[in-house]
């Protein structure tokens, strides 16, 4: 069990670094709009990262979810209460803190937030907080469906049709993202059931080659309707990543394991420094893309690491915003 947790923490650490790099590229005009072959280097890097990194994050959360079926109502409610503490409370507290920081720095940021944005966070997440919103929604939905004794393999099939069919067409981003990513949460749960098979050499080879081929096709058809291709791409990278993690990432990796273990604060606070470093570099007249990429990524990673490990984690009321369940469990 310990090896599995370390392997997944390492994978989460790598993904968290990709999230940071992805936001650096987006701030520099990333994500290709149009023909991928004509995109800039930054856009290409951005497009590749955004092709799979968030679905893979959802799958890692689902990796730890298991069907429980015949547990009592009290136990089920206790599990759902813990989900509220682990996800909903950080969502609200961190959203409020982030809003206050962005509102105070309004003159220096490109995103204009109003008090209405703050009041609407129970329904409309602010920027990247949609992930916590959707993950909480999916986690509660999983418990409710499990209480109805619906087999998760059946749920995967239904959710896959919803994802590839793009049946949920709405400007309500949290609902759209939930419908789009719920299937990956369940695929992560299935990956746990078959983790030994996924870690076999043949399976790693098949999923790895499949991912590379699908990624090439996905980028080539970037302008086309690619919902099915995207789903297959993410399915293969989930299988490949879990297999690799189980096979070669079972030992702690300096810094990476820590970042994965405490991915919540890194996910929440990194955006502030990604934007801040970019602003500082521009203020000093530095507009070289390579310097912005390396400086933004390395600078944000180091600052977030030092800030959380040596300062924020020591201040209980701040750390409570990220991990309230730890403090409430210790207090009861």
N, C-alpha and C positions, 0 to 999 in steps of 0.2 A: 504493500500500500504506500509506504514511504517513497519507494522508487517511482511509483506512478505519479504521486503528487509533485515530486521534484521535476519529473519529466514535463508535466503539464505547466508547472511554474516557469520552466525554461522556455517552453513554447509561448506562453503568455508574455514573457519578457521580450522575446523577439518580436512578437506582434505589437507590443506597446511601443517599441522602437520604430516599427513601421508606421504606427499611427502618428508619432511625432514627425517622422520624415514626410509622411503624406500631407500633414498640415503645413509643413514648411513649403512643399511644392505648390500646394493650392494657393498659399499666400503670394507665391511668385508667378501666378497665372497658370497653374497646373490644370490637369484634366483636359484631354484633347477634345475639342469640339470640331468635328469634321473628320477628315481622313487621318487616321492614325499615322500613316506613313509620312504625312506632311507636317506632323506635329514637332514641336521643339523637344529637346532632350528632357527638360523639366516636365513637359506635358506627358511624355512617354512614361517616365518614372511614376508620375502621379497616377496615370491610368492603370498601370500594372498593379500598383499597391491597392487602389480602390476596387480592383476587379474581384478581390477575394478576402481582404483583411478583416472586414467586419463580419461577414458570414462565418469566418473561421473563429472569431471571438465568440459568437453565439454558440457555436458547436462546442467550444471548450466549457462554457457554462452548462450546456446540456450533458456534457461528458459525466458530470457528477450527479445527474438526476436519474433516479431509478423509479420504475413502477412499484407501487406499494399496495395497491388494490384494497385489501381487506383490513386496513388499519381503522381504528375507531375515529369517530368524529372529533373528539378532543385532540387526538394526535394530529389529525389533518389540520385542524385550526391552529395548532401550535406551529406546524411547519409553515403555514401561510403567514402567521404572525412574524416568524423569523424572516420570511421574505420581505415583509414590510420594513422591518428594522434594517435588513441588510441592503435593500435596494431603494425602497420608496423614501425612507428618511434621508439617506445621503442625496437622493435626487433633489428633494426639496431644499435641504440645507445648503448644498453646494450650488444649486441654481440661484438661490438668494444671494449667497456670497459672491458668486461670479457676476451676477447682475450689478451688485453694488460697486464692484471693482470696475466693470466696464462702463457703468454710468458715470463714475467719478472721472474716468479717463476718456470720456466721450470726445473730447477735442483731439485726441490722438489716435482714435480707432476709426476704421471704415464702417463698422456696424453701428447703426443708430438704434439704441434701445429706449423704449418708453416705459412708463409705469404700467401701462396696459400689458406689456410683455410680461412683467413680473406677476401681475394679477392673474394672468392666463396660464401660468405654468402647470396648474392641475390638469389642463387640457392640451395646451400647446407648449412643448418643450422649447427652451431657448437653445438655439444652435445645436451643438454636438451632444447635448443632454438627451436627445431622442434615444440614444442607445440605452441609457439606464431606464428610461420610461418604457421602452419596448421590452427590455429584458425582464423587468418586473411584471409587465402584462403577460408575457409569454410564460413566465414561471408560475403565475397564479392560474393561468389557463391550463397548464400542464397538470396541476394538482386537481383542478375541477374535472378535467377529462379522465384523469386516473380514478377519481372517485366514482365515475360512471362506468368504470371497468372497460373503457375503450382501449383496445390494443394499440400500442404506439406505432406498430408497423402500418396499421390501417390509417392512423393519423398522419404518418409520413406521406403516404400516397395522396391523401386529401390535400395536405398542405403543399405538396409538390405541384399539384394541379393549380392551386391558388397562386403559387409563386410564378410558375411558368405561363399561366394564362393571364396574369396581370388583371385578375378580376376586380381587385380593389383599386379603383381609379379615383383618387381624391387628393385635394391639396393639403389635407390633414396628414402631415408628414409622419407623425407618430403611428397612426393607423396603417398607413402605407408601408412603413418600415417594419411594423410588427407582422403584417401579412407576408411581407417579402422574406423575412428572416426566421420566422417560427419554424420552418421546415429544417433549418440548419441546427437549431437547438435540439430537435429530435434526432437528427442525423448524428449529432455528437453523442447522444445517449446510446444510439445503436452502435456507434464506434467503440464505446466502452464494452459492450457485450462481445464484440469481435476484435478486441484490441490485440490478442495474441496472433490471430490470423493476419491482421493488418501489419504486424511487425515482422512477418516472414519476408524473406528476401524477394521471392517471386511477387508477392503482393505489393511491396514497396516499388519494385521495378515497374509493374503494370500501372499503379496509380501515379507514379512519378512521370512516366512517359506519357500517360494519358493527359495529365495536367499540362505538360509542355505543349502537346499537340493542340489541346483545347484552348490554351492561352494564345497560341499563334492564330488559331481560327477566330477567336474572340476579338483580338486586336485587328485582324484583317477585315472583319465584318463589323467594325465598331459603329459604323453609321447605320447598320441594318437593325431590324428587330431581333435581338439576341437573347431574349429571356430564357429560352430553353438551353442555349449554349452556355449562358452564364450559370444556370443551375448545375449543369453537368460539370463545368469548370470548378465550381465551388465544392461539389460533391467529391471530385477526385482530389482536390487539395486537402480536404478534410481527412480523407482516408490516408493520403500520403503523409500528412503532417503528424497524425496520431501514430502511424507506423514508425516514422523516423524518431519521434519523441520517445516511444517505448523502446526503441532499439538502441539509440545512441545518446539520448539526452537525459539519462537516468541519474547522472551525477550533477552535483551543484556546479554552476559556472559563475565565477566571480561577477558581481554586479547584475548579470542577466537574471539569475535566479531571484535575487532580491527585488528587482523591478517587476518580475512576474508575480511574485508573492504579494506585492503591494501595488498592483497595477491600478487600483482605484484612484489613489491620489495623483499618480502620474498622469492618468487619463484626464482628471479634472483640472489640474493646474497647468499642464504643459502649454495650453493654447495661449495663456497670458504671456509666457516668455517667448513663444514662437513669434508672436506679433511684436513684442517689445524689442527683441534682438533685431528684427527686420527694420523697425523704425529707427533704432540707434544707428545701424549701419548706413541707412539712407541719409540720416542727419549728418553723418561724417563724410558724405559724398561717395560712399562705397556702393556701387551698383553692379559689381561683377557677380554673375549668377553662381559661379563656383564657390566664391567666398560666402555668399548668402546660404547656399545649400549646406556647406560644411559647417559654417559658423552657426547657422540657425539650428541644425540638427545636434551638433556636438554641444553647443552652448546650452540649449534647452535641456538636453539630457543630463548634463553635469549639474546645472542649477537645480533642476527638479530632484535629482538624487541627493545632493547635499542638503537642500532645503528640507526635504521630508525626513531623511534618515537622521539628521543631526539637530533639527529644530522643530518642525511641525509635529513629528511623531512624539516629541517630548512634552508638547502642550496638549493636555488631555481634552480640553474643550474643542480644540481644532481637530485633533485626531478622531474625536467622537463624530464629527461630521462625515468622515470617511467610513468608520467602522463602529457604529453605535451598538451593534450586536455584541461586540467584545466587552464593552463597558457595562451594558445592561446585564449580560450573563454573569459578569464578575460581581455585580452588585446584588444579585438575587440568589 
